[in-house]
Amino acid sequence: MTITIDLPDELAARLAELLPEEERNRFAVNAIAEALEAHRRDSAECVAAVKEALADMKAGRNLIPFEGVCRQWEADKAARRTSGSA
């Protein structure tokens, strides 16, 4: 499959400076694959967290404010990125 994207001029210039033309396709494919995997992983983790929270709520456990959940979610994502697993 061939996909054409319009890059902003600055980004296109950086890409041209960084990689020879023959390496750009492989670089783009790898970058897209990594981004899709990170999105899938984040989505799966979100679903698992919601299921766990619903089970806890039904059992009367671990009831914390939504804002606390958001802070913990962001902290966990940042920790994964720092550790290189994101």
PLY file of the C-alpha trace (Angstrom):
ply
format ascii 1.0
element vertex 86
property float x
property float y
property float z
element edge 85
property int vertex1
property int vertex2
end_header
0.00 0.00 0.00
1.22 3.49 -0.76
0.26 6.42 1.42
1.20 10.02 0.69
1.40 12.56 3.49
2.04 16.29 3.42
4.82 17.19 5.83
5.31 20.71 7.12
8.31 22.29 5.39
10.43 22.31 8.55
9.78 18.63 9.24
10.49 17.68 5.61
13.78 19.60 5.76
14.79 17.85 8.99
13.95 14.46 7.50
15.93 15.21 4.34
18.89 16.37 6.42
18.79 13.38 8.73
18.22 10.49 6.32
19.22 9.67 2.77
16.21 9.30 0.47
16.57 5.51 0.24
16.24 5.15 4.07
13.20 7.40 4.55
10.57 4.80 3.66
11.88 2.25 6.17
12.21 4.99 8.80
8.59 6.12 8.26
7.25 2.55 8.36
9.11 1.85 11.62
7.94 5.13 13.17
4.32 4.43 12.25
4.54 0.84 13.52
5.97 2.01 16.85
3.30 4.69 17.22
0.51 2.22 16.46
1.90 -0.27 18.97
2.13 2.43 21.65
-1.47 3.44 20.91
-2.64 -0.19 21.10
-0.76 -0.72 24.35
-2.17 2.47 25.91
-5.70 1.51 24.83
-5.37 -2.02 26.22
-4.00 -0.68 29.51
-6.84 1.82 29.72
-9.47 -0.88 29.19
-7.80 -3.11 31.79
-7.66 -0.24 34.28
-11.33 0.57 33.78
-12.34 -3.09 34.21
-10.27 -3.34 37.37
-11.73 -0.11 38.72
-15.27 -1.27 38.00
-14.63 -4.53 39.83
-13.14 -2.59 42.77
-16.10 -0.22 42.79
-18.60 -3.08 42.81
-16.68 -4.63 45.72
-16.48 -1.30 47.57
-12.67 -1.11 47.32
-10.20 1.56 46.26
-12.62 4.37 45.64
-10.50 7.39 44.71
-11.44 10.64 42.95
-11.27 10.74 39.15
-8.57 13.42 39.32
-6.38 11.03 41.28
-6.83 8.37 38.63
-5.85 10.87 35.92
-2.71 11.92 37.82
-1.67 8.30 38.33
-2.36 7.42 34.68
-0.16 10.29 33.47
2.58 9.42 35.96
2.55 5.78 34.82
2.75 6.80 31.14
5.66 9.16 31.87
7.47 6.42 33.79
7.06 3.99 30.87
8.43 6.58 28.43
11.40 7.27 30.69
12.15 3.58 31.05
11.98 3.12 27.28
9.00 0.76 27.31
6.53 3.20 25.76
0 1
1 2
2 3
3 4
4 5
5 6
6 7
7 8
8 9
9 10
10 11
11 12
12 13
13 14
14 15
15 16
16 17
17 18
18 19
19 20
20 21
21 22
22 23
23 24
24 25
25 26
26 27
27 28
28 29
29 30
30 31
31 32
32 33
33 34
34 35
35 36
36 37
37 38
38 39
39 40
40 41
41 42
42 43
43 44
44 45
45 46
46 47
47 48
48 49
49 50
50 51
51 52
52 53
53 54
54 55
55 56
56 57
57 58
58 59
59 60
60 61
61 62
62 63
63 64
64 65
65 66
66 67
67 68
68 69
69 70
70 71
71 72
72 73
73 74
74 75
75 76
76 77
77 78
78 79
79 80
80 81
81 82
82 83
83 84
84 85
